[in-house]
Amino acid sequence: MTLDRLAAAELDPDPEEVVSTELAVTDDVLVKAFALGPGAELPAHEHADSTNVFHVLSGTVTVIQGDETEAVDAPGVAMHERGVDHGARNETDEVAVFTASLCPLP
């Protein structure tokens, strides 16, 4: 048995595919892992009542926040305040992996 929940996740996307899995779900936090294949995009969205933090674990994720974009290399962290549109895309030829922590849960 391992305490590493990411180790058991199956994150092997095809090009332009987004694969995700829930790593931790409690009454007050949700942590998901995302793998973006080359050319894949997680469309911009917002959470009115929650802060969302991306932790880039491998590769480079182009983080979308409002009208801005920035390439964030692993290891990297991007924080999205409540109510701010945010998303991610992979503009590289390699798979990019990041987690998204949402808290508190609405």
C-alpha positions as CSV (number, residue, x, y, z in Angstrom):
1,M,0.0,0.0,0.0
2,T,1.2,3.5,-0.7
3,L,0.1,6.9,0.6
4,D,0.9,8.4,-2.8
5,R,-2.5,8.7,-4.5
6,L,-1.0,10.1,-7.7
7,A,1.1,6.9,-8.2
8,A,-2.1,4.8,-8.7
9,A,-3.7,7.3,-11.2
10,E,-3.9,6.3,-14.8
11,L,-2.8,9.5,-16.6
12,D,-1.9,8.6,-20.2
13,P,-3.7,10.9,-22.6
14,D,-3.6,10.8,-26.4
15,P,-2.8,13.9,-28.3
16,E,-5.5,16.6,-27.8
17,E,-7.0,14.5,-24.9
18,V,-7.6,15.6,-21.3
19,V,-7.5,12.8,-18.7
20,S,-8.5,13.5,-15.1
21,T,-9.0,11.7,-11.8
22,E,-10.0,12.6,-8.3
23,L,-7.1,12.2,-5.9
24,A,-8.8,13.5,-2.7
25,V,-12.4,14.4,-1.9
26,T,-13.6,15.6,1.5
27,D,-16.2,18.0,2.8
28,D,-13.9,21.0,2.3
29,V,-11.4,20.1,-0.5
30,L,-11.2,18.5,-3.9
31,V,-7.9,17.6,-5.5
32,K,-7.9,16.4,-9.1
33,A,-5.0,15.3,-11.3
34,F,-5.1,16.3,-15.0
35,A,-2.9,15.0,-17.8
36,L,-3.0,17.0,-21.0
37,G,-1.9,15.4,-24.2
38,P,-0.1,17.5,-26.7
39,G,-2.5,20.1,-28.0
40,A,-5.1,19.4,-25.3
41,E,-7.0,22.2,-23.5
42,L,-9.0,22.4,-20.3
43,P,-11.5,25.2,-21.2
44,A,-11.6,28.3,-19.0
45,H,-14.2,28.2,-16.3
46,E,-14.7,29.8,-12.8
47,H,-15.6,28.8,-9.3
48,A,-17.6,31.6,-7.7
49,D,-17.1,30.3,-4.1
50,S,-13.8,28.5,-4.2
51,T,-10.1,29.2,-4.8
52,N,-8.4,26.9,-7.3
53,V,-4.6,26.2,-7.2
54,F,-2.7,24.4,-10.0
55,H,0.5,22.5,-9.1
56,V,2.4,21.7,-12.3
57,L,4.0,18.3,-11.7
58,S,5.6,17.5,-15.1
59,G,5.9,19.3,-18.5
60,T,4.8,22.8,-19.2
61,V,1.2,24.0,-18.8
62,T,0.0,27.2,-20.4
63,V,-2.2,28.6,-17.7
64,I,-5.2,30.7,-18.7
65,Q,-6.3,33.3,-16.1
66,G,-8.8,35.9,-17.3
67,D,-7.3,37.5,-20.4
68,E,-3.8,36.4,-19.6
69,T,-1.8,33.3,-20.4
70,E,1.5,32.1,-19.0
71,A,3.6,29.0,-19.6
72,V,4.3,27.4,-16.2
73,D,7.1,24.8,-16.1
74,A,7.2,22.0,-13.6
75,P,7.5,22.4,-10.7
76,G,5.2,25.4,-10.6
77,V,2.1,26.8,-8.9
78,A,-0.6,29.0,-10.2
79,M,-3.4,30.3,-7.9
80,H,-6.8,31.3,-9.2
81,E,-8.9,33.6,-6.9
82,R,-12.6,32.9,-6.4
83,G,-14.7,33.9,-9.4
84,V,-11.7,34.3,-11.8
85,D,-11.9,32.5,-15.2
86,H,-9.1,29.9,-15.4
87,G,-8.1,27.0,-17.6
88,A,-5.0,25.2,-19.0
89,R,-3.6,24.0,-22.3
90,N,-0.6,22.0,-23.5
91,E,1.2,23.8,-26.3
92,T,4.1,21.3,-26.2
93,D,4.8,17.9,-27.8
94,E,5.0,16.1,-24.4
95,V,2.3,15.2,-21.9
96,A,1.8,17.8,-19.1
97,V,0.5,16.8,-15.7
98,F,-0.9,19.0,-13.0
99,T,-3.2,18.9,-10.0
100,A,-6.0,21.3,-9.2
101,S,-6.9,21.9,-5.6
102,L,-10.4,23.4,-5.0
103,C,-11.3,24.8,-1.6
104,P,-13.5,25.3,0.1
105,L,-16.0,23.2,-1.7
106,P,-19.2,25.2,-2.6
